[in-house]
Amino acid sequence: MRDRLSDIDEPTDAELAAIENEWPLIVAELDLMEAELDVLDAAERGGPFDLDWQRLRRAEARVLREAAALVDRVARPRHAA
């Protein structure tokens, strides 16, 4: 019987580089999702509180900064030395 994993292609160097390039945005989006969930669950804690909203706004701003940085990196790729 063939090994099912042998049918899976490994990511190319270009695909791995793209993931690495996008990683800061991915992390920022995960942090935003966590902040959103905390605001939604805050009712059980008697909130949401001002700190919940501040965290959410900071997470939203970070996603926007990382998205802009990604666009900048894609538009102006580094040249190999």
Secondary structure, 3 states (H helix, E strand, C coil): CCCHHHHCCCCCHHHHHHHHHHHHHHHHHHHHHHHHHHHHHHHHHCCCCHHHHHHHHHHHHHHHHHHHHHHHHHHCCCCCC
